[in-house]
């Protein structure tokens, strides 16, 4: 089963929501200009987070298949997996918050409020990624269950 990970969709949404505010604060980038402080580190963190969430989705899909229709077994397995990955989502949200606060501090005063408002909207979404991935795994399992 090929599914697009909601973590990647959510991450793209969060970053695209904030991108206009962040991009507006800087002049067009030329090849000679260096990236914003912390940008490369944050990009690496974002990539690692995306990979972890992909692994979580795969684990959850496997757990659903292994449960063989046993609802209690499926719930227990998904609870365990979600709990194991939640700290990764929380850590990523914290890293995202630090990076965006750094960007907001460097932005002109007129743009800070927009950056910080976007950040406030994105943080709860980022923290909920494991729950959303679980919902996707559960929906896929229901869709794959033959009708009686």
Buried (B, 14 or more C-beta within 10 A) or exposed (E): EEBEBBBBEBBEBBBEBBEEBBEEBBEEEEEEEEEBEBBEEBEEBBEBBBEBBBBBBEBBBEBBBEBEEEEEBBBEBBEEBBEEBBEBBBBBBEBBBEBBBBBBEBBEEEBBEBBBEBBEEBBEBBBBBBEBBBBBBBEBBEEEEEEE
